[in-house]
Amino acid sequence: MDLNEIKNKLQSAYDEKNAAFFLKNSPLAKNVTGVRVPYLRRLAKEIIKGDVKDFLDNYIIETHEEFLLKGIVIGSSKFSLEEKFAYLEKFVPEIYDWSGCDVVLSSFKFKDNELGRVYDFILKYRYSKNEYETRFMIVMLFKFLKEDYLDKIKEILETENFDKYYTQMAAAWLISVMFVKYKDYTLLYLNNNSLNDFTYNKALQKIMESLRVTKEDKELVKKMKRK
C-alpha cells in the first residue's frame, strides 16, 4: 500500500459527526477529520505489512488522525526497541494534546525483559517543561504497575513540575488505577505525599468513580479529601 493509497483511505473514512464529538473532549486537536480510532488501528496493521519506514519517514501529516496513525504504527511495528525509541524521540516533542499520548501509547506492548530499557527511556521526560512530554511519561507508567516498580512510580509522582492540567490529570488517573491494583500500598501513599491539592483530590475523585472499587473503599476515600 503506497502513501497515496493511505491518504485516500483516510479521506474516505472522514466522519463529521465524530469529529465534532472528538473536539468536545480534545479541543486542542488540529484539523480533526473524525476518522475513528479502531479504523486507524486496522489501517496501521495494513501499513505494518508493507514498507513501514517509508510511511514513517515520508508520509506528510496533515490531520490529527494522521498524527495518531503515525504513533500507532510506531507502537505496533515489529521494530526493535532501539528503533522505536529513535522514532519516539522525534514523535513525542510533536504531541500537542492528550489523545496524542493516550491513544498512541495503548498500541505499545513490551516484554518483561524490555521494561528496564523502556523505563530508562521515558525518564528523560520526567523534568520536561513540555506538558505533553511529561504526560507521555506518566501514561507510559501504566505499563509499570507492577510490584517491582511501585516505589519508583511513587517517587516520580512526587516530581515538582507536575503542575499543568494534563500532567496532573494523568497523575491522578495513574494513582486511581494503582489503587485498584495495589490498594494497601496506594492508601499508605495517599496518607503521606507531597501532591498538590488538585492532583490529590482528583485522584480521590477518579478512585470514587471507578467501577472496580468497592462501596466501602469509596466511602473511606471520600473522607480523605483535602479542603
NORLIN-V564655 format. One record per residue. N is the residue number from 1. RES is the residue in one letter. SS is DSSP state (hx for helix, st for strand, lp for the rest). OMEGA is omega as a letter, one per 30 degrees, with the letter a starting at -180 (999 if undefined). Layout:
# NORLIN-V564655
n=N res=RES ss=SS omega=OMEGA
n=N res=RES ss=SS omega=OMEGA
This chain:
# NORLIN-V564655
n=1 res=M ss=lp omega=a
n=2 res=D ss=lp omega=a
n=3 res=L ss=hx omega=l
n=4 res=N ss=hx omega=l
n=5 res=E ss=hx omega=l
n=6 res=I ss=hx omega=l
n=7 res=K ss=hx omega=a
n=8 res=N ss=hx omega=l
n=9 res=K ss=hx omega=l
n=10 res=L ss=hx omega=l
n=11 res=Q ss=hx omega=a
n=12 res=S ss=hx omega=a
n=13 res=A ss=lp omega=l
n=14 res=Y ss=lp omega=a
n=15 res=D ss=lp omega=a
n=16 res=E ss=hx omega=a
n=17 res=K ss=hx omega=l
n=18 res=N ss=hx omega=l
n=19 res=A ss=hx omega=l
n=20 res=A ss=hx omega=l
n=21 res=F ss=hx omega=a
n=22 res=F ss=hx omega=a
n=23 res=L ss=hx omega=l
n=24 res=K ss=hx omega=a
n=25 res=N ss=hx omega=a
n=26 res=S ss=lp omega=a
n=27 res=P ss=lp omega=a
n=28 res=L ss=lp omega=a
n=29 res=A ss=lp omega=a
n=30 res=K ss=lp omega=l
n=31 res=N ss=lp omega=a
n=32 res=V ss=lp omega=l
n=33 res=T ss=lp omega=l
n=34 res=G ss=lp omega=l
n=35 res=V ss=lp omega=a
n=36 res=R ss=lp omega=a
n=37 res=V ss=hx omega=l
n=38 res=P ss=hx omega=l
n=39 res=Y ss=hx omega=l
n=40 res=L ss=hx omega=a
n=41 res=R ss=hx omega=l
n=42 res=R ss=hx omega=l
n=43 res=L ss=hx omega=l
n=44 res=A ss=hx omega=l
n=45 res=K ss=hx omega=l
n=46 res=E ss=hx omega=a
n=47 res=I ss=hx omega=a
n=48 res=I ss=hx omega=l
n=49 res=K ss=lp omega=a
n=50 res=G ss=lp omega=a
n=51 res=D ss=lp omega=a
n=52 res=V ss=hx omega=a
n=53 res=K ss=hx omega=l
n=54 res=D ss=hx omega=l
n=55 res=F ss=hx omega=a
n=56 res=L ss=hx omega=a
n=57 res=D ss=hx omega=a
n=58 res=N ss=hx omega=a
n=59 res=Y ss=lp omega=a
n=60 res=I ss=lp omega=a
n=61 res=I ss=lp omega=l
n=62 res=E ss=lp omega=a
n=63 res=T ss=lp omega=l
n=64 res=H ss=hx omega=a
n=65 res=E ss=hx omega=l
n=66 res=E ss=hx omega=l
n=67 res=F ss=hx omega=l
n=68 res=L ss=hx omega=l
n=69 res=L ss=hx omega=l
n=70 res=K ss=hx omega=l
n=71 res=G ss=hx omega=l
n=72 res=I ss=hx omega=l
n=73 res=V ss=hx omega=l
n=74 res=I ss=hx omega=a
n=75 res=G ss=hx omega=a
n=76 res=S ss=hx omega=a
n=77 res=S ss=lp omega=l
n=78 res=K ss=lp omega=l
n=79 res=F ss=lp omega=l
n=80 res=S ss=lp omega=l
n=81 res=L ss=hx omega=a
n=82 res=E ss=hx omega=l
n=83 res=E ss=hx omega=l
n=84 res=K ss=hx omega=l
n=85 res=F ss=hx omega=a
n=86 res=A ss=hx omega=l
n=87 res=Y ss=hx omega=l
n=88 res=L ss=hx omega=l
n=89 res=E ss=hx omega=l
n=90 res=K ss=hx omega=a
n=91 res=F ss=hx omega=a
n=92 res=V ss=hx omega=l
n=93 res=P ss=hx omega=a
n=94 res=E ss=hx omega=a
n=95 res=I ss=lp omega=a
n=96 res=Y ss=lp omega=l
n=97 res=D ss=lp omega=a
n=98 res=W ss=hx omega=a
n=99 res=S ss=hx omega=l
n=100 res=G ss=hx omega=l
n=101 res=C ss=hx omega=a
n=102 res=D ss=hx omega=a
n=103 res=V ss=hx omega=a
n=104 res=V ss=hx omega=a
n=105 res=L ss=hx omega=l
n=106 res=S ss=lp omega=l
n=107 res=S ss=lp omega=a
n=108 res=F ss=lp omega=l
n=109 res=K ss=lp omega=a
n=110 res=F ss=lp omega=l
n=111 res=K ss=lp omega=a
n=112 res=D ss=hx omega=a
n=113 res=N ss=hx omega=l
n=114 res=E ss=hx omega=a
n=115 res=L ss=hx omega=a
n=116 res=G ss=hx omega=l
n=117 res=R ss=hx omega=l
n=118 res=V ss=hx omega=l
n=119 res=Y ss=hx omega=l
n=120 res=D ss=hx omega=a
n=121 res=F ss=hx omega=a
n=122 res=I ss=hx omega=a
n=123 res=L ss=hx omega=a
n=124 res=K ss=hx omega=a
n=125 res=Y ss=hx omega=a
n=126 res=R ss=lp omega=a
n=127 res=Y ss=lp omega=l
n=128 res=S ss=lp omega=l
n=129 res=K ss=lp omega=l
n=130 res=N ss=lp omega=a
n=131 res=E ss=hx omega=a
n=132 res=Y ss=hx omega=l
n=133 res=E ss=hx omega=l
n=134 res=T ss=hx omega=l
n=135 res=R ss=hx omega=l
n=136 res=F ss=hx omega=a
n=137 res=M ss=hx omega=a
n=138 res=I ss=hx omega=a
n=139 res=V ss=hx omega=l
n=140 res=M ss=hx omega=a
n=141 res=L ss=hx omega=l
n=142 res=F ss=hx omega=a
n=143 res=K ss=hx omega=a
n=144 res=F ss=hx omega=l
n=145 res=L ss=lp omega=l
n=146 res=K ss=lp omega=a
n=147 res=E ss=hx omega=a
n=148 res=D ss=hx omega=a
n=149 res=Y ss=hx omega=a
n=150 res=L ss=hx omega=a
n=151 res=D ss=hx omega=l
n=152 res=K ss=hx omega=l
n=153 res=I ss=hx omega=l
n=154 res=K ss=hx omega=l
n=155 res=E ss=hx omega=a
n=156 res=I ss=hx omega=a
n=157 res=L ss=hx omega=l
n=158 res=E ss=lp omega=a
n=159 res=T ss=lp omega=a
n=160 res=E ss=lp omega=a
n=161 res=N ss=lp omega=l
n=162 res=F ss=lp omega=a
n=163 res=D ss=lp omega=l
n=164 res=K ss=lp omega=a
n=165 res=Y ss=hx omega=a
n=166 res=Y ss=hx omega=l
n=167 res=T ss=hx omega=l
n=168 res=Q ss=hx omega=l
n=169 res=M ss=hx omega=l
n=170 res=A ss=hx omega=l
n=171 res=A ss=hx omega=l
n=172 res=A ss=hx omega=l
n=173 res=W ss=hx omega=l
n=174 res=L ss=hx omega=l
n=175 res=I ss=hx omega=a
n=176 res=S ss=hx omega=l
n=177 res=V ss=hx omega=l
n=178 res=M ss=hx omega=l
n=179 res=F ss=hx omega=a
n=180 res=V ss=hx omega=a
n=181 res=K ss=hx omega=a
n=182 res=Y ss=lp omega=a
n=183 res=K ss=hx omega=a
n=184 res=D ss=hx omega=l
n=185 res=Y ss=hx omega=a
n=186 res=T ss=hx omega=l
n=187 res=L ss=hx omega=l
n=188 res=L ss=hx omega=l
n=189 res=Y ss=hx omega=a
n=190 res=L ss=hx omega=l
n=191 res=N ss=lp omega=a
n=192 res=N ss=lp omega=a
n=193 res=N ss=lp omega=l
n=194 res=S ss=lp omega=l
n=195 res=L ss=lp omega=l
n=196 res=N ss=lp omega=a
n=197 res=D ss=hx omega=a
n=198 res=F ss=hx omega=a
n=199 res=T ss=hx omega=a
n=200 res=Y ss=hx omega=a
n=201 res=N ss=hx omega=l
n=202 res=K ss=hx omega=l
n=203 res=A ss=hx omega=l
n=204 res=L ss=hx omega=l
n=205 res=Q ss=hx omega=a
n=206 res=K ss=hx omega=l
n=207 res=I ss=hx omega=a
n=208 res=M ss=hx omega=l
n=209 res=E ss=hx omega=a
n=210 res=S ss=lp omega=l
n=211 res=L ss=lp omega=a
n=212 res=R ss=lp omega=l
n=213 res=V ss=lp omega=a
n=214 res=T ss=lp omega=l
n=215 res=K ss=hx omega=a
n=216 res=E ss=hx omega=l
n=217 res=D ss=hx omega=l
n=218 res=K ss=hx omega=l
n=219 res=E ss=hx omega=l
n=220 res=L ss=hx omega=a
n=221 res=V ss=hx omega=a
n=222 res=K ss=hx omega=a
n=223 res=K ss=lp omega=a
n=224 res=M ss=lp omega=a
n=225 res=K ss=lp omega=l
n=226 res=R ss=lp omega=l
n=227 res=K ss=lp omega=999
